[in-house]
């Protein structure tokens, strides 16, 4: 009976196809952030920049502009307001950004709440709006063409871009053009990207890189730096949990007994299947699953396979589906010097997320 159930529930047996319009319809926050709000964001009191970032974003979405004579400067994670003496007693309770800014870039490490704040801003913004990862927007352009994608996005009050990526010059230029064209029609943008925590010496923040890459649009963006610890790792050991083959079988049987939908796949077979399915369809690969089980996980040395797995884990994390695995711990699979290469930040983000999923 156990073997029959495993055959019925394999990710590799799914071959979804997603249209361009479906991709556009899916440009909303992940389910885990369905109820995200500025009120539900709990800043870490050890890092004042978290509360300050929340207040600045709330003002940005509400359309509050900085009063005349009052400027907002953002420096090393601390927000400083320059006020005329007579204005100090009447300071607004809502933090504000300069009125000419159409974009905000949230700059910080893993797990400091950037995506929560991004989703909170999306929920607070009335009217037409979109929320997606950098990859989702580039996939949308790939599916509909530049004009088709920009036609769908045009008229949006707010466009949120999570995990803005700077490692592909072509995609970065594409997104820069999209931002430029859409801000010209009145759209506002909020973007985030991940930088390694405590990465002194290699660029703690990505703001300078972001501003350089968006070039002509940099004067429209304000950077908000957020300090903090990776909340996903606060109560988790450094190595992702692993199971024996017998333990995996027990996990599946127990979950199925509870009526849960469980997939069971060989790691190498999954990697091969991800190469045959468009990344836009990865969310459909795992739709309806309550638990993902992977057997015989091994170190990756092929960059393409590794990047596809990163994209897959991003969708699993969005859906908050726990993972159980055997073999090499999933946050230790990036070998062959990958962590020293140009995609280091992607791999570090994946390691953080998969560690949390394996401990869920």
N, C-alpha and C positions, 0 to 999 in steps of 0.2 A: 504493500500500500504506500509505503514511504517513497519508493522509487517512482511509482506512478504519479504521485503528487509532484515530485521534482520535475518530471518530464513536462507536466502541464504548465509549470510556472517558470519559464526561462526567458530572461530578457532577450537572449539571442534569437528567440523565435518570433520576436516582434519586428515588423518592418513598416513603421508609420511613415506617412507622407504628409507634410504640412504645407499649405498654400501660403502665398505672400499675405493675403488678407488675414489668415489665421495668425500669422506671426504678429501682424499689427494688433489684432484683437488681444493677443497675449501680452501686450506691453503695459502690464500692470504690476504692482508689487507682488512678490512671492507670498504664498498663503501665510507664512509665519509672521508677515507684517500686515495682515489684513486689518488689524486694529491698532496699528502703530500710530502714535500721536506725540505731540510735543510734551503733553502731560505725562504720558507713560514712559518717556525717556528719563531714566534715573541717572543723573550725572554722578560720577565718582568724585567725592569731595576732595580727594587728594589732587585732582587735576581740574582747576577752575576753568580751563579752556573748554571743557565739555559743556558746562552750563552756559558759558558765554556763546559758544557756537549755536546751541539750541535757541537762545534768545535772538541772536542775529538772524537765523533762518526764519524764525517766526515772523520777524519784522519784514524780511525779504518777501515772503509769500503774501503777507497781508498788504503789501504795497506801501508800507510806511516809509517815508523818505526822511533823511537826516535833516533836522531843522537848520535854517540858515545860521552860519557861524559855528556849527557843530560838526566836526568831522570824526569819522570812525577810523582808527588805524588798528591794524592787526599785526602784532609783532611777537614772535617767539611764543605763540600760544596765549598771549594776554591781550585783551582788547582794551584800548585806552581811548577815552573820549576827550577831545579838546573843547572846552566850553568857555563861553564868555561868563564872567563872574555872575552877572544878573540871571543867567540861565540855569545855574547850578541848582537853585531851589525848585525849579519847575521842570526838572528833567523827566522825560517821558518814561513810563514803565516798560515800554516796548523798545528793545534795542533796534537800531536802524543801520542801514547801509547807505552809502551815497546814492542819490536818486538816479544817476546816470548809469548805474551798473545793471546789466541784464543777465549776468551770470555769477554763480558762486562755485568755487572749487573747494571741496572739503578735503583737507590734506592731513593724513595721519596714518598710524600703523594699523595692524590687523586688530579686529575685535574691540574697537573703541566706540562703536555705535554709529559709524557713518551711514550705513545702510538704513538703520532705524530712523535716523534723522531725515534721510532722503525720502523714505516712505512717509514719514510724518508730514513733510512738506507737501508731498503729492496729495495726501488725504486732505490737507488743509486748503489746497488750492481749488477753488470752484472752476467750473467750465471744462473745456476740452484739455486733456493732459495725457502724458505718456510717461511710462516708467520702464526702463529696460537696462540690461547690461550693454556695454560697448559692443560685445559680440552680437547681441540680438539686433542692434541697429545696423551693423554691417551686413548681417544675414538678410535683413529686410531689404537693403539696397541690392544685395545679390539676387534676391528673388523677384523684385519689382523693377529694378533699374533705378538710377538716381532720381529721375524725374517722377517715377511712380511713387517712390518712398517719400520724397519731399512733398508731393501732393497730399499724401495721407497725413503727414505730420504738420503741414501748414495750417495755421490758425490755432495751434495749441497755445494755451496760456502758459503752460509749464512743461518742460521736457527734462526728465531726470535720467542721467546716464551713470550707472553704477559700474565700478571697476574700469574706468577709462584706461586704455592700454596705450603705451607709448613705444612698444617694441616693434611695431610694424609700420614703417614710414608710409606705405600706401594707404593703409586703413586710417592712420592718424590724419593724413591729408584729406581723406574722404570725409571724416567726421568734422574736421575744421571747416571745410566748405559747407557742410550741412548746417553747422552752427551759425556760420556767417550769413547764409541765405535766410535761415529761419529767424534769427534775431532781427534781420531787416524787416520782417513782417510783424514784429512785436513779441515773439516768443521769448520767455525767460528760460534759463538753463541752470541746473545744479548738477555738478559732476563730482564723482569721487574716484580715487584710485588707492590701491594698497601700497604701502611701503613697509619694509621689514622693521619690526620693533627693535629698538636699541641698536640700529645699524649705523653707529657712529663710524665715520670714515668712508662710508660708501653712499652717503646721501640719506639722511634720516627722513627727509621729506621729498616729495616729488614735485612740489610747486614750481620750482625753477624750470624743470623739464616740461611741465604742462604749459606754462606760460610761453616758453620758447616754441613749443610745437604748434600752439594755436596762433602764434605770430600776430597777425593784424587784429585778432579778436581779444588779445590779452588785456587791452585797456577797458574792455567791457566786463571783465571778470574780477572779482574780489576773492582772495584766498583766505580761508578760515582754517587755521591749524588746530588740530585736536590731539592733545597728549593723552596717554592712558595705557593701561595694561590690556592684554588680549583676554577679554572676558571668557572666551571659549575654553581657555586653558587654565583658568583659575583653580579648578578642582580636579584637573586631569593630569595623569602622569605623562612623562615626556614621550613614551612609546605607545602607539595605538594598540589596543587590545587585540589579541589573536586567539583563535580556538584550534583545538585538534579536530580531525575529521569526525570523530565520534561526537564531540561537543557541538559541531555544526549540525549534525543530524538531529541531535536532541533539541537544539534551538528551533529547527524547522518544525519538527513534530509538535513541540510545545506551542509554537505560534499558531500553527494550523489548527490545533485543538481549540485554541481560543477564537477561531474563526478569522484569523488574519490572513491577508494575501501575501505570500512569501515567494520571492524568486530565488533560484539557486543556479549559479552559473560558474563555470570554470573561468578563471581570470584571463587566461590566454584567449579563450574563445570569445569572451566579452570584448577584449581589445580588438580582435579581428572584426567583430561585428560593428564596433564603433566606426571602423574605417569604411564600412559599407552604408552607413546611415548618415544623413546630413545632420550637422550639429543643431540645426533648427528643430529637429525632431527628437532630440535627446529627452526633452521633458515628457514626450509621449511614450518613450521607451519605458518609463518608470511610473506612468499614470496608474493610480489605483493600488500601488504596492504599499504594504505596511512595514515590510522588512526586506532588505537586500542581503543575500548571502553569497559570498565569493570564496571559491576554494583555490588553494595552491597559488596564492599571490606571490609574485617574484619581482626582482629588481628590473627596472626599465632602463634600457640604454638607447632605445630608438626615440628621437625627439618628437617625431610626428605622433607616435602612439602615446607618448607621455602627455602631449598637449591635448589630444582628444580625451584622455582620461581626466585631465584637469577640467575640461568643459563638462564632462559627464558628472563629475563630483559637484560642480557648481549647481547643476540642476537638482541633484540629489539633496544637496544642502538647502536649496530653495524650498524643496518639498518637505524637508525635515524628516527624511526616511532613515531610520537607524541602519547601520551596516554591521554585519558580522563576517569575519574573514579568517582564513587559515593561511599559513605560509609566512612570508615576510610581512612585518607590520606595514600597513598601508601608508604611514607617514614616513617610511624609510625606503620607498621603492624607487626614488629618483637617483639613479646612479650615473656612472660614466661622466662625472664632472658636470652634470646638469645644473647643480646648484651654484656653479661658478660662471654660468653662461648668461646670455641675454634674457632668458626667461625665468631667472631666479625668483622674481617677485611672484610670478604665477605659481611656481612650485611651492613657495613658502605659504601662499594663501591656501593652496590645496592641502598642504600638510596640516595646517591649522584646522581646516574644516573637516578633513577626514578623521583626524584624531577625535574631534568632538562627536562625529557621527558614530564612530566605533565605541564610544563610551556612553552613547545615549541610552 
